[in-house]
Amino acid sequence: MNHRQQNVTEYLWTAPQVGEPRRRTNLRRRVTFLRELEKTGSVSYSAARAGIDRRTLYRWRDTDPRFGERWDRALQLRDEELLDRGYSLARTGVPRYVFRNGVMTATYRRHDERLIMFMLSHARARPANRKSDTRNSDSF
């Protein structure tokens, strides 16, 4: 068997030829993808970091319920982390520094009203979006 030389990126992004054995994607790549997805929230970036084609990931998500649940949980954790950061910034403000002649002379915290309004609207809309509330709403 005479296979031509391929670099790592080309190897990871090309499908096996007809008659060639399929490459096994081990559990380590799936875990890497899920960890990166939790950190970044980007499927494309996480897929590239794990070395898995996006189409393969979406196929796994649709066919493997456990993988789909973990995918959804990773995105949910990312959303919760972003909300926590937003609440913290809305509550404490963003530090600003005042410089005069190249020397820092003062500091103050600036509160972003748009961020506060967004957080308030999200907090008010949150109970209506819960799955448990929609399941119990049919009983009335």
C-alpha positions in Angstrom: 0.0 0.0 0.0 1.5 3.2 -1.1 -0.1 6.1 0.7 1.0 9.6 -0.1 2.4 11.7 2.7 -0.1 14.0 4.4 0.4 16.6 7.1 -1.7 16.4 10.3 -4.3 18.9 9.3 -4.9 17.3 6.0 -5.2 13.9 7.6 -7.7 15.1 10.1 -10.0 16.9 7.7 -10.1 14.4 4.8 -12.5 11.4 4.8 -11.1 8.0 4.2 -11.1 6.7 0.7 -13.3 3.8 -0.4 -11.9 0.5 0.8 -9.7 2.1 3.5 -10.5 1.4 7.1 -12.3 4.2 8.9 -10.3 6.1 11.4 -11.5 5.6 14.9 -12.3 8.8 16.8 -11.5 8.1 20.4 -13.2 9.3 23.5 -10.4 11.7 24.1 -11.3 13.8 21.1 -15.0 13.9 22.1 -14.0 15.1 25.6 -11.6 17.7 24.1 -14.4 19.0 22.0 -16.9 19.2 24.9 -14.3 21.0 27.1 -13.5 23.5 24.4 -17.2 24.0 23.7 -17.8 24.8 27.3 -14.9 27.3 27.3 -15.7 29.1 24.1 -19.3 28.3 23.0 -18.1 28.0 19.4 -18.7 24.6 17.6 -16.3 25.5 14.8 -13.4 26.4 17.0 -14.0 23.5 19.4 -14.1 21.1 16.4 -10.9 22.4 15.1 -9.2 22.1 18.5 -10.4 18.5 18.8 -9.5 17.6 15.2 -13.0 16.5 14.3 -15.1 17.5 11.4 -18.2 19.6 12.3 -20.4 17.3 10.2 -19.2 14.3 12.2 -20.0 16.1 15.4 -23.5 17.1 14.3 -24.1 13.4 13.2 -22.9 12.2 16.6 -25.2 14.7 18.4 -28.2 13.5 16.4 -27.5 9.8 16.8 -26.0 9.6 20.3 -28.3 10.9 23.0 -25.6 11.0 25.7 -23.3 13.0 23.5 -26.2 15.4 22.6 -27.0 15.9 26.3 -23.4 16.7 27.1 -23.2 19.1 24.2 -26.3 20.9 25.4 -25.0 20.9 29.0 -21.6 22.4 27.8 -23.5 25.3 26.0 -25.7 25.7 29.1 -22.7 26.0 31.4 -21.1 28.6 29.0 -24.3 30.6 29.0 -24.4 30.5 32.8 -20.8 31.6 33.1 -21.5 34.6 30.7 -24.5 35.6 32.7 -22.5 35.4 36.0 -19.9 37.7 34.4 -22.6 40.1 33.2 -24.2 40.3 36.6 -20.9 40.9 38.2 -20.0 43.7 35.8 -23.5 45.2 36.2 -23.2 45.1 39.9 -19.6 46.3 40.4 -19.0 48.3 37.3 -15.9 48.3 35.1 -12.8 49.9 36.5 -11.5 53.0 34.7 -8.2 54.8 35.2 -7.4 58.5 34.9 -4.0 59.4 33.6 -2.3 62.8 33.7 1.1 63.3 32.2 1.6 59.6 32.0 0.9 59.0 35.6 -2.3 57.3 36.9 -3.9 59.9 39.2 -7.3 58.3 39.9 -9.6 55.3 39.5 -13.3 55.0 39.4 -15.9 52.4 38.4 -18.2 53.0 35.4 -21.6 51.2 35.3 -23.0 50.4 31.9 -26.7 51.1 31.9 -27.3 49.0 28.8 -25.8 46.0 30.4 -27.9 46.5 33.5 -31.1 46.8 31.4 -30.2 43.7 29.5 -29.6 41.7 32.7 -32.9 42.9 34.2 -34.8 41.9 31.1 -33.2 38.5 31.1 -33.9 38.0 34.8 -37.6 38.8 34.2 -37.9 36.6 31.1 -36.0 33.7 32.7 -38.8 31.9 34.7 -41.0 31.7 31.5 -38.2 29.9 29.6 -37.8 27.1 32.1 -38.7 23.6 30.8 -40.3 22.6 34.1 -42.8 25.5 33.9 -43.9 24.6 30.4 -44.4 21.0 31.4 -46.6 22.0 34.3 -48.6 24.7 32.4 -50.6 22.0 30.6 -52.3 20.9 33.8 -54.3 24.1 34.2 
